[in-house]
Amino acid sequence: MLLNRKLIIIICLSLGLAWEGGLLAQTYLYFQDSPSTDLYDYSWMELTPPSELERKGSDLRRFPVESISSPVQGTNSLRLKWKSLSGGDWVAIAAGTDWTAKDISQTDTLLFWLWSVEGINSSDLPLIFLEDVNNVKTTKHNFSAWSPITLPTGVWLKITMPMSVFLGAGDPVDFTRIKTIGFAQNLTDGLTHTLYIDDMRVFAGDGTSPPASQPSGVIAEGYDSHIDVSWNANPETYLNGYMVQRSTDGGANYTTISVTDKNTLRYIDWVKAFGTEVNAVYRIIALNASNEPSDPSEPVAATTHPFSDEEFLDMVQKYTFRYFYDYAHPASGMIRERYNSGDVVTIGGSGFGIMALLVGIERGFITRQEGIDRIKKMLTFLENSDRFHGVWPHWINGNTGEVIPFSTKDNGGDLVETGFLVEGLLTARQYFNYSTPDELDIVSRITSLWESVEWDWYTKNNSGTLYWHWSPDYQWQINMQIRGWNEASIIYILAIASPTHSIPAGYWKNGWAGASYYLNGGSFYGYKLDVGWDRGGPLFFAHYSFLGFDPRSKKDEFTNYFNLNRNHTLINRAYCIDNPKNYSGYGENCWGLTASDDPDGYMAHEPTSSRDNGTISPTAALSSMPYTPDESLGALKYLYRELGQKTWGPMGFYDAFNQSRNWWATSYLAIDQGPIIGMIENHRSGLLWNKFMANPEINPMLEAMGFAYDASSVDNKDSGFDFDIFPNPAVDVYVNLSFMMKSTGLVNIRIIDLSGRTVSEFNHETLLRGINTVPVDVENLAAGVYTIRVTGPARESGSKKLLIGK
């Protein structure tokens, strides 16, 4: 049959004829296959008792999916099970992938397949209707005239209806933007009926289509519990999608495991059920507009194996990176607010995205030149987009650079989002340190943007506190001060460090830390919090400002912020283990409360009775990796190995889940994905911390704010190595260290500035037991306060202050 169709195409083309079903016609899918075997996410159901309707999802609004009985095509079908009673009502609607609206104003036919479980008379079939993006419905039509008088049990029957039934009814519906096809209650016969529904589409012409070409570029990559299969897009425009087929016997026999839409070119196959070292072969088949299969692609094979900790971290970073590189806005390179947010790009999330690009270069996900090209694209956009006294708004249109109001009065500058962006820009400024035209250009342009931010304007006439928003239309009407403790400490750090629009260093103590609720001092689950709210608040407080700012080995008059963030994380985990509200799933490896999507929308979740609704957000535990590496790795492995089929997607862990309500997000948010890849990298290499802290404006800012070196960080405690420094303060190009050695061996000597950055380091081989004296060159160090840290052969260590005055 396929050869005959190809022959017909050749004849038609040679005669100059148009293929009505393919070259001129168009097919619009409203159901092809569900990614979930339980429910179809792109659906909606409504029920008025006493009628009955089987529904799925935490909100009981989703179409059930039939995955046991064989579908017409693909791997599953929709299941419509109802009982219609007098006084009741119901509707069940299905949309194409992502609720995409379709222009079906010039189509001819509606087609779908039905399978009756019990057998049903056509007069008892439900009504059918269409609905546009404004939720305006067509008349509900009886389609019994286009079906057999009786639908027998257990047989797939094709139903075709002329679209003129809908288009000619005179309904005030926008047929250029039809979102869904729906079924509705008809006769109230009081009987239970079950229909399976499959391959629901609308098309123009006679429904025929040229064949699709053989897919190419298929790659399969094995991980710990899944295999990732990807392929190139077919060149044809008349595609419905692709079938993914798997063989577990070396390619002798294949099973269709998924049908994707035409824009989805990747499939994640969870094979853990087959064992820990699974060998599988895959091939891809394209489906034309008539759902007819192409020749299969060349087969590819992959094998899973148990992952090491480093492989897990590689995997999470690699997948998460896709959000910031593959899914970035195509025109500007900026980072979209969330998956499916279209042209809405986020300024703070783009700052996180810039840091993700640096990680991607270091980890080999992209080349350095690819990273340079993307950064320059983003800089061009930022230079030409709306700003308000140098401050960008929260949201911007990724095409035009114009502000998109976050709310009515929030249509101007957002200082906090701008701070997160500048945090990323300054990290990139130190990263791109090659003396090439491209990298010198990046450094110069970032410096110009950094120096043009008017942090001092947002003091609201030198009020002593920074303000979050300013609008040319509404001025200071939002009137929201930036005060701690929350996610915004980086804003004061940058404002004080600014070389052109700085604010006084006293703003840190009197503005950021000036509120009566800044200090705490209480202990929760055995962990003390010097600063912040009881139990710490949502965990993003410990992440956003610390993607660039390194809290290790330093403290101000209030606390050591590394220790604070570690204790905050441990309290959050301990609360989930305690689980005072008895939510499903909480435990030692399933923890993490922070701001994220949830079954009711979006909320800042935290360990309090009023803000804990059973929602766990993977970003909470994973982004705390530098503070709690063992606990965070335990969560990573559990979320992936035990829950991965519901929590893991093409760009890493989905945003959140709530097991008590059987709710599993399929969303991604920039501000949740960014801390995952960035903070994991800070745990692994300190890359972002090291680059941000190397900016020349940072160390003077820390000195002005009263930060001092602190060896009491959890990962940096002294262990008994004593030594003397002389002269101190230094008066020459050298100082001498004197210490007692119990045995010979290597001694490591580091000089650390107030930012925690190592400015000099060397090893000294001690050859004598007893007192040793080592000269240390300090000629090239600027005046200021430093810490010398000495670590002995047995890893014992000690620290002392060194003052250099020049």
N, C-alpha and C positions, 0 to 999 in steps of 0.2 A: 504493500500500500504506500509506504514511504517513497519508494522509487517512482511509483506512478505520479505521486504528488509533485516530486521534483521535476519529472518530465513535463507535467502540465505547466509548471512555472516557467520552464525554459521556452515552451511553445508560446505562452502568453507574452513573455518579454520579447521574443523574437518577432512577434506580430505587433508589438507596440501596445499591448493590452495592459490594463491595470487590474491588479488582483483585488477584487472588492473586499474580501475578508481580511487582507493583510496590508496591502499598500494604501488602501483608502479607508478601510474600516478601523474601528477601535474597540477594544474590550476593556471593561471596567469591573474589577473584582470587588465583591462585597464579602465573600468568605471563600477562602481556599484551603487554609490549614491553620490550626491553632498552635502557637509555640508551646502552650501549656496543655498537658493531658487532662487537666481537671476543669478548667474554665477558659472562656474566650475573653481576653481582656478588653477587646474593642467591641463591647456590647453593653446593652442596658435593658433591664427588665423592671416592670412595674406591676404590682398586684393589688387588687381590691378584693378583700374577702367578701363572701364566703368562697369565691372561686379559689382554685389551687394552681400553683405554678412552681415547678422545680427551678430553684435558683441557686447560684453559687457565689462565693466571695464573702469577705468579712461583712460587706454591706448588703448581701443577698440581692445584688443587682446584676450579676453576670450570667451569661448564657452557659449552661453546662456543656461539656465536651464529651463526646462518645469516642472512647479510645479502644474499646474491645471489639465491637463489630467492625467488619471491614468497610472502609469508606469507598466512595467512587474513585477517588484519587488521593494521593498523599497519605497521611497517617491517621487522620481523625475526621470527625464531622461534628456538627452541632446537634445537641439533643433537646428537643422541645417536648416537655411532658406537662400536661395540663388536665384540669377538670373544670369545666365551665358551669357555674351555678347562677341561678337567678339572683339579681342584686349585686353580683360581683363583676369583676372585669380584670383583664390583664393585657399587657403588650410585651413583646420580646423583639428587640432590634439588634442588628449586626452591622458593623461598619468594616470598611477595609482597614488595612494596617495603619495605625497611627491616626485613625479617624479622618483620613484625608477626604476632602470634598471632591466631587467629580462632576464634570459637565456632561450630563447625559441627555441634553436637550435635542440632540440630533441622532439619537439611537433608535433602534428598531425593535429589539427583543430583550426580554428578561428571561433568564434561564436559571433553573436550579433543579437539584435532584432530591427526591423524597424516598424514604424507606419507612414503612409503617411496622411497628412492633406487634400491634394487636390486630391490624387490619382496620380500615376505616372507610366509610362511605364519603364520597366527594362532598356531599352536602354538610358533613360534619367537620370539614377542613377549616382551619382558621382563616380569617381575612388577611389581606396583604396590603401594605401601604409603603410609601416612600417619605423621607423626612429630609429637609434641607438644613443648612448650618444654623439657621435661626430657629430651629425646632418647630418649623411649620410643617404639618403633615398633610399629605394628600388624602383624598377620600379613601376609606378602607374598602377594598374591592374583594368580592368573592371570586376565587380563581377555579371553582369547580368545573367551569365550562372548558378549561384547558387541561383537565385531568381525567383519568378513567372514572367511571361511575363508582367503582369500588377499587381501593388500593389494597392489594393482597398483602399478606404477612411476609416479611423477609425478602422483599425484592426492591432493588433500586429502580425508580421510574423517573424519567426526565420530564420536567414541566417547562413548557415555553409559553410565555404570554407576550402579546404585542404591546410595545410601549405606548401605543396610541391610547390604550385604556387609561393611562395616567396622564399623558401629555395633552389629551383632548378633553379632559374632564373639567377644565376651567378653574382648577384650584389655584389659590394665590401662593404658589410654591415657586421657589427659585430653582428651576431644573438645571441651571448651570452650576449649582453648588449642592448637589445631593450627597448627604453624609451617610445615610443609613437606609437599609431595607428592613421593614418590620412586619411581624405577624401579630394578630390581635384576636381577642375572643370573638367567637361567632355564635353558634347555637348553644343554648344552655341545656345540654342533654344529660348532665350529671355523670358522665362516664369519663374514666381516665383514658387518655390517648397519649401515645408516644410516637413522635416522628423524628427521624434523623434527617438532617438537612446538609447538603454538601454542594460544592462548586457553584456558588451563587454569583452570577455575573450579569452585566448588561452589555449589549454589543450592537454595533451597526452592521449592516450588510447581512450576509447569510451565515455568519459565524465561522467561516473557514479562514485559514491563515496559512501563509507560507511556512515551511518547516524552519525551526531554529537551527543554528549551526552548532557544532560540537564545542562544548565549553573547553577553555584552556587555562593554563596557569594554575592548576590545582596544587595546593601545598597542604600537607598534613604534618602536624607537629605534636608529639606526645609530651604530656606533662605528668603530674603525679596521679591524678584521678580522671583526667579528661584528655581528649584529643581535639585539637583545634584544626578545622578544615577551612581553607579559604580558596578563592578562585577569582579569575578575571571576569569583568562584565562582558557579556556577549554584545556584539555590535548591533544586533537587531533592535528596532524600536517596538516590535510587536511581540514582546515577551510577557507572559504572566508570572514567571518565576523560575525556580530551579528545584529539582529533586536531589537530595543528598542520599546516597546509597552506601551501605557498609557491608563488608564481607569479613567474617571471622574464620573462614576456611581457606585463606590464601587467594581469594578471588574467584573461587569456583561458583559460589552462590552469593547473590546480593539481596539485601533487604532495604527498602526505602525507610529511612529513619526520620526524614523531615522534608517538608516543602517550604521553601522560603519565597518571599515576594521578589520582584525583579531588582529591587534596590539593595537587597541583603546578600552580601557576597562572603559570608562567614557563618560557620556553624560550630557550636561547641557540643561535642559528643561525650556524655558522661559514661564512662566504661568501667567504673570502679566495681560494679556488680559482677564483672567477668573475672576479676582478680587484680593483683598488684602489678603484674607485668603483662599487659594486654597487647597483642599484635593485631592490627586491623588494617584492612585495605578499603580505600574510598574511591568513589567516582561521582561525578556530577552530571546531571542531565538537565538540559534547558527545556522549558515548556513554552510553546508558542501561544498565540492568543486564543487558540482553541484547546489549550491544555494538552496538545499532542507532544510527545517526547522527541527530543533530538537524539542523535547518536551519543552514547556516553563518552565522557572524557577519558583520557588515559588514566589508568589507576595509579594511586599513590598509597604508600604504606607508612605507618607510624607505630611506635611502641611506647607505652607508659612505663614508668619506674618510680619507686618511692623516692621522694625528693628530700634533699638535705635542706637545712635552714637557709643556706645561701641561695639555693635554687628557688625556694619559696619566695624569698625577697626579690630575686630577679623577676620571677613570674608576675608578682603583684605590681612591681614598678613598670614592667613592660606593658601590661594590659592597661594600667591606669594612664600611662603616657599617651595612649591612643586618644583619650578624651581631649588632650591639650594640643595634639598635633593633627591627627586625622580628622577630628571633629571641630577644629577651630573654624571660625567664620571665614569663608573662602575669599571674600573681598579684602578683609582687613587683617586676617590672622589673629584677631582678638578672640577671647574665649567666651563661648556662649554661656549664658546664665545657667542653663540646665539643658538636658537632652530634650530636643524638640522645642527649644525656645526661639527658633528661627533667627531673626536678625537682632534679637536682644542680646547684647554682649555686656559683660560685667567688668567693671574696672578693677575691683579687688581680686576677682577670680583671674583676671588677666595678669595681675602681678604674680599670683601663684603659678600661672601658666608659664610665665617667663622663667621662673625658677625650675619648673618641670622641664623646659627645653634644655637647661644646663645639665640636668640629670640625664636627659636623653642622649646628649652628646657624650657625656662621661661613660655611660653604660653601653654605648654603641648602638642605640636604637635609631639614631640618625647621625649623619656626618656633621663635622663642625661647620662646613659650608652650608649645609641645609639649615642648621640652627642660626647661622648668621643671616641667611636670606629671610628667615621667618622673623627674626628680631627686627631687622631693618624695615620689613613690611609693617610691623606693629608700630614702630617708631614714627613712620610716615603718617600713619593713621592718628596716633596720639598728638602729633604736632599740629594737625589740622582739625581736630575734633573740638566740640564745645568745651569751654573751660570758664570758670568763674573765679576771678582773682587767682588764676593758675591752678585751680582745683577742678578735677574732673567730676562729673555726676556719677551716681551709682550705676545707672544703666545708660547705654548709648546704642544708637542704631549702627550696626556693623557695616552698613553700606554707606550711610551719609555722614556719620560722625555727630549727628544731632542728638541732644538729650532726649531720653525717653523717661518721663516722670515716674519715679518710684511710687509716689502718691501725689495728690493734688498740689500740695505745697512743697513737696520734695522734688523740685524741678530745676535745681541749681547745683551748687557744689556739694560734694559729700567728702568731708575731710578724712573720715575713717577709711572709706574705700580707696581714696587717693593714697593714704599711707600704705596700704597693702600693695598698691601698684608700685610706689616708690621703693618699698622694701625689695621688690623683685628687680626693679631697674638698677638699684645700686649694687645688688648682688651680681647682676650681669655686667655692670661696669668694671668690676674687678676681675670677672672671669675672662672677658675678652681682652687679654693683655698682650697679644702679639702685635708687633709693629708692622702690621699690614694696613693698606688703605681702608679695607672694610672694617677692621677692628678699631682702628683709630677713629673712624667716622662714628662707630657705635658709641665709643667712650665720649666723644665730643657732644653728640646729640643727647645722650642720657644726662650728661652734666648740665646742658642747657635746660632740659625739662626739669631736673631736680632744683636748679637754682631759680626757676620761674614760679615755683609753688609759693604762694603768699600765706605761709603758716600764721604769720603775725596778724593778718586780716581777720582770721577766724578766732582771735581772742575777744572779738566783740568790744573793740575800743579798750584794750588792755585791762580786761575784767579780772585777770588772774586765772582764768580757766579757758581752755579751748572749747569751741562749739562745733557740733557735728555738721550742721547744715547752714548754708546761706543761699538765698534765691534772689535774683534781681526783681522778681515779681512780688515775693512775700517777705523779703528781707530776713529778719531773724525770728519770724513768727513760730517756727517749730520750737525754737528756744531749748534745744537739747544739749546740755553740757556733756563733755566727755570726761567722765570721772571713773576711777577704778573702784573695785577690781572687776575687770571684764577682759575682753579680747583686744582692747585698743591701746595697750601700753606703748606700742611701737609709734603711735602718733606723736606722743610727747617726746619720745627719743629722737625722732626725725625733726620735729619742730625746733628742739633745742640745738640739734646738730646743724641745722641749715646754715650755709655760709652767707646767705643773702637775705633771708626773711626769718631770722631766728627769734625765738621767744626766750625770756630769762630762764636760767636753770632752776630758779625757785618755783617755776610752774610745776615741776615734777612733785615736789613735796606739798605745795599748797594748792595746786590744781588737781593733778591726777590723784595724788594720795591724800588730798585734803578733806575728803568727806569723813564723817564720823564713823561710817561703816567700813572704811578701808582696812583697818586693823581687826584681827580676830583673836588669835591666841588660844582658841579651843582645840581639843583633840576629838577626833571622830574615828571610831573603829581602831583606836590606838595610834592614829597618825595626826600630828599637829599641823595646824594651818596658822602661820603667823599673820597672813593677809587673806582677805576675801570673805566670801559668804560661808555660812555653815554648810559643811560637806562639799564646798568648793564651787558649786554651780555646774553648768554644762561644760564638758571637757574641751570645747573649742577655745575656751579661755586660755588653755595651756598650749595652743597650737598656732593660731594665726600670727601673733606677734613674734613667735619664736621660730618661724621658718627661717628667718635671717638672723635675728638677734640671738646670740649664743648666751644662755643664762649660766653656763658652767663657771665655776671658780671665781665668782664675784658676788658681791652683795651691796645693797644700799643700807640705810639705817633701819629698814623695815624687815628685810628677809634676804635669803639666798633664793633666787627665783627658780633655779633648777630643783632645789629641794622642795620648794613649794609645789611645783608642777608634778613632781614625782608623788608627793603625798596626796595631792588632789586626785591623781590617777588611781592610786591605791585605795583611796576612800571610795571612789566611784565603783571600782571593782568589788570592794568589800560589801558595799550596799547591795550590789546585784547578787552576790553570794548569799547575803542575809535574806534578800527578797521579801521584805516585810509585807508586800501586797500580793504575794503568792502568784506571780505571773508565770506562765509556761515558758520553759526554756532557759531562764536565768541560771547562771552557775559560774564556776571558777574559770571556764573557758568561753562563756557566752555572756559578755558584759559590754558596757559602754553606752552611757547616756549623754547625748549632746543634741545640738540643733539639727533637725533633719525632717524629711517627709515622714508622715505617719498616716494611719488609717483615716484620720479626720482632716488631713491637710498638711500643715507644717507647724512644728513647735520646738522650742528650746527645752529638751528633756534633761532632767537633772535628778539627783537623788533626794527628792522631797516628795511627800505624798501628793501634792497638788500638781507636780510636773513630771510624774512618772506614770505613763499609761501602758507600759509593757513593751515599748518600742526600743529595740536595740539598733544602734547605728554603727556599722563596721568601722567608719572613719574614727570613731572615738578611741577604740583600743589600738588600731593600727597606727594612728598618728601620734600616739604616746610611746612609740617604740624606743626613742632615746631615753625615756625616763624609766620604763618598765620592760626591758627587752624580753625577759623570760615570759612574763605574763602576756605581753602583746603577741609574741610568737605563738603561745598556746592558743590564744583567741584566733589568730590567723589560720592555724591548722584546723581548728575545730570548725570555724565558719566555712572553710573550703571543703574539708574532707567529709564532714557530717551533714552540712546544709548546702553545699555548693550548687546543687541542681536548682536551688531556689534563690541563692544569694549571689551567684557569680554570673557575669555576663560578658559581652564582648569588650567592655572597657573596665573590667575588674569587678570588684564587689559593688552590687547595687546599693542604693542609698540607705535602706533601712528595712526592718521586718518586725512584725509583731505576731508571735506565735500564739498568744492567747486569743487573738482574733483571726488567725489564719490569714494574715495580710503580709504580702511580700512585694516590696517596691520593685519596679523595673526602671526606676528613674536614676539619673546621674545629675549631681549638682557640682558646679565648678569649685565652690568653696568647701565642699566635702572631699572631692577627689584630690585637690591640690595638696592639702596637708598630708595625705597618705604617701604620695610619691616623694614629697620634700622631706618629711620628718623621717621616713625610712632611710633616706640618703644621709641625713644628719647622723642617724644612728650608725650607719655603715662606714662613712668616710668623713663626716663633718664638712662636706663640700660647701653647702650653702652658708653654714655658720662661718666657716673660714673666710669665704669671699666677702660676705657682708661686713664682717668685723674688720676686714682689712681696709675699708674705706678710711681715708685720712681724717674725715670729720668725726669718726666714732670715738676714738680714744679721748680727745679733748672734751667731748660732750660728757663722757662717763666721769671724768675727773671733776668737771663743773657740777655734776649732779650728786657727787659724793659717793660714787661707787668705789669699792676697794676690793683687792684680791681676797678671795676666801677659799681656803683649802678644805672647807668642810662639806663640799659637794659630796653626795653619796658615793660617786665614782672616783673621788679624788681626796680621800682622807689620808692624813699623815700617819706614818706607822713607825715613828721612833728614831728617825735618822737625825742626829744633832750635828750642827756645824756653826762656825762663826764666819762673819764677813768683816774684812777690814781693808782699807778705811771705809767707813760708812757714816755719813755721805761720802760718795766717791769724789776724790780730788785730783785724780790722774786718769790715765787711759786704761789702767788696770785696777781691779780689786782682787784680793786674795781670799780664797775659801780655805778654811782649816777644819779638818774633821778627823775623827778616830776611826780606823779600819780594823776590824777583827780578823779579816782575811783579805787576800788580794782579789782583784777582779775589776770589771768595768763599772765606772760610776757615770751616770747620766746627769748632765747639768743643763737646766733650762732657765732662760730668763723670760718672764711673762709680763706683758704690760697690763694696764688696768682693764682692758677689754677682754682679758683672758687669752690674748693672742701670743703665741710663742714667737719672740723676736730674735732669739739666739738659742742654739742648742748644739751641744757636742758631747762626746763620750771621752772619758779620761781613764786610761789604764793605770790602776794603782798597783805598784810593785812591792809595796812595803806594808806590813802590819803596823799598827800604831798610828801616830799623828801624820797626816798628809796635808800638804799645802799646794793648792792649785791656783795659778793666776788665771783670771777671766778678763778678756778684752771687752771694755765697755765704751771705747772711744766713739763708736758710731751711733750710740744711743742718745736720743733726745733727752733733754731735761725732764724729770718727772719721777713718779714713784713706780717701782717695779717689784716683782717678786722673783727670787731665785729659788728654784726647786731642785733638790738633789735626790737622786734615787740610787740606792746601793745595789750591790750584786745580788742580794737576796730579795730585791724589790722593796726593801724598807725605804721610806722617803721622809723628807722634811722640807719646810719652806720658811723663808725669812724675807722681810722687806729690805729693799735696797733703794736709797735715795740718790739720784743723780742731779746735781745742780750745775748748770753751765751758764 
